[in-house]
Amino acid sequence: MTEPATLRTAEFRRIGDLAVRCGHYCWLEEQLFALTGRWASTPAASISPGMGAGKTIDPEIRVLCSEMSSWHGFVARQWRDRLPVRAGVDAGALVVPPSGRVGQAIELLGAQPDVLVALGGLVEPFLPALLASYEDDDAHASPVSELPVLAVLELVRQRAPHEIEAARGVLKRGAEAGTAAEKVADLRARLQRALGVNRGIFPAARAS
């Protein structure tokens, strides 16, 4: 549910600062679009046969990853559309990873050869951390000067929890025991170290 405007603690942000943040979000969403799209078309051999033995987990993973890819591609386009369009500004140059080690977290996800294990790391802790950053920005965005940005933030905040829960359901059926669970736990620990102790994606994310 969208936070009432009376409870917002809006902060003034210069256009340049806001453009940088939109560029970071665009980069992140484009990475998620590419990762989940690749997972959706990964050969069946890249999904551990020991995971969810006897269950039709492979088609379910493919459908889920395809849906996630479409969604994150859509969100990436929304952020790109909100980059500044004016003389002397290269909007594309703003689409870069944020400071900190989030790029390393993306690399860890991309380097994981097993799709179900990679999905386990995406669902926890990566997506919840990204959602926390979106929620933080939503709480502090000005409804007067940042309305186009707020529109994207509120759209993402409504859908992200459903996406996370759907992926958790797939994981519960496919990676709930044995070596699968151990691999997911190991990847999650490495991702958490890469992301750091902040609740959100960005190093300076505010505590809620």
C-alpha positions in Angstrom: 0.0 0.0 0.0 1.3 3.4 -0.9 2.4 5.5 2.1 0.2 8.5 2.8 1.7 11.7 1.7 1.3 13.2 5.2 3.8 10.5 6.5 6.4 11.1 3.9 9.7 12.8 4.9 10.4 14.3 1.5 14.0 15.4 0.9 15.2 17.9 -1.7 17.3 16.2 -4.3 19.0 18.0 -7.1 18.1 16.9 -10.6 21.6 15.6 -11.1 21.5 13.5 -7.9 18.1 12.1 -8.9 19.3 11.3 -12.4 22.2 9.3 -11.0 19.9 7.2 -8.8 17.6 6.5 -11.8 20.6 5.4 -13.8 21.7 3.0 -11.0 18.2 1.5 -10.9 18.1 1.2 -14.6 21.4 -0.7 -14.6 20.2 -3.0 -11.8 16.9 -3.8 -13.6 18.7 -4.4 -16.9 21.0 -6.9 -15.2 18.0 -8.7 -13.7 16.3 -8.7 -17.0 19.3 -10.3 -18.7 20.0 -12.8 -15.9 16.4 -14.1 -15.5 16.0 -14.2 -19.3 19.1 -16.4 -19.6 17.9 -18.7 -16.8 14.5 -19.0 -18.6 16.3 -20.5 -21.7 19.0 -22.5 -19.8 19.3 -26.2 -20.9 17.7 -28.6 -18.5 21.1 -30.1 -17.6 21.8 -26.8 -15.7 19.0 -27.5 -13.3 20.3 -30.0 -10.7 18.5 -33.4 -11.2 18.7 -34.0 -7.4 16.5 -30.9 -6.7 12.9 -31.7 -6.3 13.3 -35.2 -7.7 10.1 -36.5 -9.2 8.6 -33.0 -9.4 7.9 -31.0 -12.5 10.2 -28.2 -11.3 11.9 -27.5 -14.7 8.9 -26.0 -16.6 7.9 -24.0 -13.5 11.3 -22.4 -13.2 11.3 -21.6 -16.9 7.9 -19.9 -16.7 8.8 -18.0 -13.5 12.1 -16.8 -14.9 10.5 -15.7 -18.2 7.9 -13.7 -16.3 10.5 -12.1 -14.1 12.6 -11.2 -17.1 9.7 -9.5 -18.8 8.9 -7.5 -15.7 12.4 -6.4 -15.0 12.9 -5.4 -18.6 9.7 -3.3 -18.3 11.0 -1.6 -15.2 14.4 -0.9 -16.7 12.7 0.9 -19.6 10.7 3.0 -17.1 13.9 4.1 -15.4 15.6 4.8 -18.7 12.6 7.0 -19.7 13.2 9.0 -16.6 16.8 9.9 -17.3 17.4 13.5 -18.3 17.1 14.5 -21.9 18.9 17.8 -22.3 21.9 19.3 -24.2 25.2 18.3 -22.8 23.9 15.3 -20.8 24.7 11.7 -21.9 21.8 9.8 -20.4 23.4 6.5 -21.3 26.5 7.3 -19.3 24.3 7.4 -16.1 23.3 3.7 -16.5 26.1 2.3 -14.4 26.3 0.1 -11.2 26.0 2.0 -7.9 29.0 2.4 -5.6 29.7 -0.4 -3.2 29.8 -4.1 -4.1 26.4 -4.6 -5.7 28.2 -5.3 -8.9 30.0 -8.2 -7.2 26.6 -9.6 -6.1 25.3 -9.5 -9.7 28.5 -11.3 -10.8 27.9 -14.0 -8.2 24.4 -14.6 -9.4 25.6 -14.7 -13.0 28.4 -17.1 -12.3 26.2 -19.6 -10.6 25.8 -22.5 -13.1 22.8 -24.1 -11.4 19.6 -22.1 -12.2 17.7 -23.1 -9.1 20.6 -22.2 -6.8 21.0 -18.9 -8.5 17.3 -18.2 -8.1 17.6 -19.0 -4.4 20.2 -16.2 -4.1 18.1 -13.8 -6.1 15.1 -14.3 -3.9 17.1 -13.9 -0.7 18.9 -11.6 -0.1 19.1 -9.7 -3.4 15.5 -8.9 -4.3 14.4 -8.0 -0.7 17.4 -5.7 -0.5 16.4 -4.0 -3.8 12.8 -3.7 -2.6 14.1 -2.1 0.7 15.9 0.5 -1.4 12.8 1.2 -3.5 10.8 1.6 -0.3 13.4 3.9 1.2 13.4 6.2 -1.9 9.6 6.1 -2.0 9.4 7.3 1.6 11.7 10.2 1.0 10.7 11.3 -2.6 9.0 14.6 -3.1 5.5 14.2 -4.6 5.9 17.7 -6.0 9.3 17.4 -7.8 9.7 13.7 -8.2 6.2 12.5 -9.3 7.5 10.5 -12.4 9.9 8.7 -10.2 7.3 8.0 -7.5 5.1 6.4 -10.2 7.8 3.8 -10.9 8.6 3.3 -7.2 5.0 2.7 -6.2 4.5 0.3 -9.2 7.5 -1.7 -8.2 6.6 -1.7 -4.5 3.2 -3.3 -5.3 4.6 -6.1 -7.5 7.9 -7.0 -5.9 6.5 -8.8 -2.8 4.4 -11.0 -5.1 7.4 -11.8 -7.3 9.4 -12.8 -4.2 6.7 -15.0 -2.8 6.2 -16.8 -6.1 9.9 -17.5 -6.4 10.0 -18.7 -2.8 7.2 -21.2 -3.5 9.2 -22.6 -6.4 12.3 -22.9 -4.2 10.4 -24.6 -1.4 9.3 -27.3 -3.8 12.7 -27.7 -5.5 15.5 -26.9 -3.1 14.2 -27.7 0.4 16.7 -30.3 1.5 20.1 -32.0 1.0 22.8 -30.5 -1.2 20.4 -28.1 -2.9 19.7 -26.4 0.3 23.4 -26.3 1.2 24.3 -24.7 -2.1 21.5 -22.1 -1.8 22.6 -21.3 1.8 26.3 -20.9 0.6 25.3 -18.5 -2.2 23.1 -16.5 0.1 25.9 -16.1 2.6 28.3 -14.9 -0.2 25.7 -12.5 -1.5 25.0 -11.0 1.9 28.7 -10.4 2.4 28.9 -8.6 -1.0 25.8 -6.5 -0.2 27.0 -5.6 3.3 25.0 -4.9 6.4 22.8 -2.2 4.9 19.1 -3.1 4.6 19.0 -1.9 1.0 21.1 -2.2 -2.1 22.8 1.2 -1.9 25.6 1.7 0.7 24.0 4.9 2.0 20.5 3.4 2.2 18.6 4.6 5.2 17.5 2.3 8.0 13.7 2.0 8.1 
